Amino acid sequence: MTTVYLNALGLINPLGARKAAVGAALFAGDSSGMKPATGFLTEQEVMVGKVTAPLPEIPDNLKKYDSRNNRMLLAALQEIEPDIRAAIETYGAKRVAVVLGTSTSGISDNESGIAEKVKTGTFPDGFDYDRQDNASLALFARSYFGLEGLAMSISTACTSSAKTLTSARRMIAAGLCDAAIVGGADTLCRLTLNGFGSLDLLSPTLCNPFSRNRNGINIGEGAAVFLMSREKAPVRVAGIGETSDAHHMSTPDPEGTGAFNAMRRALEASGLAPEDIGYLNLHGTATELNDSMEAKAAFELLGAVPCSSTKPLTGHTLGAAGSTELAFLWLALQEESGALPPHVWDGEADPELPPVNLVTRGTQAPDARAMMTNSFAFGGNNISVILSREEA
């Protein structure tokens, strides 16, 4: 398979905006961005991870793409805009692709308009259904940079933005492009929160992954984007493993078979042994079944590898979760101190789960050269990605 690198990273989420701020909060285990909020569930507070950093305005000539989701995407893109512009200069506007993932797109911007339509029978002035089209993300990025090549959005729930790496790498291997903007963005909205609420999956307090007391997820929002190309860089995409076990519409296979096989395939693709993985970012949603099956799969394949779920720091950013947690690997692989993202929880291990090695604050792994992240979605759609640190 074609060797590709992640040449640049831009991101924004409840930990902050841009790499320096997000990295500092990540390695400190700072969950202060997670707060109770009203307005999402009827007459009820819910714990969410909301982006509070200022968001840029969409340029006047692209106002048809204006949504909170695209403004978050733009905040992440602007961090690496010089790198993207340089790639366009090198390869040409037809040879830089856009592959971005989302699950909610601009739904949050349209919810009030839909409510007015239900109430009055008429949409308000300015209502535009296209805001919530998943394609909006990729089309906006393509237009913003004046690109003329391939552009696509991927929407596979919680694996969406991780899947963009697979598609973009195949495009590069097939000679369809020389570089690609990959990653994704997702925004808090009432539709999603009420959907998870109807499944009794929301925690009223900070989520507590892998604890005996875990009681559900927190939802968050954010964006994380990379420039991917064959040009050598400090972080390489070492291996990707995918499965689609179709066990159930919303419930994971309790034995973790699909998760295990995705992780195993990523290892096989990378040519690495289990002991070569220095850190595992767990999907770790803090639901009863997800944590149970993931603990089984991870411990069976990787044993006592240092691992953590970062969901208590950002919430589950859904379609942006894959690229957000890949960004955390990207930061960890280049962190001079060797610090790993800590696992924030109540410290009460579930005796029914295998004894996974959850990272405590201050844990360092300066010799770790390869790290894995898991993303598992509704419908049994699973992906594991390994990034490795390359010598200069």
PyMOL commands that set and color helices and strands:
alter all, ss='L'
color gray80, all
select helices_A, chain A and resi 19-28+60-65+68-79+81-91+107-120+129-132+135-144+157-173+190-198+257-270+274-276+288-302+311-314+318-333+378-380
alter helices_A, ss='H'
color red, helices_A
select strands_A, chain A and resi 5-13+16-17+34-41+44-49+96-101+151-154+179-186+219-220+222-229+235-244+279-281+306-308+357-358+370-377+381-389
alter strands_A, ss='S'
color yellow, strands_A
deselect
rebuild
show_as cartoon
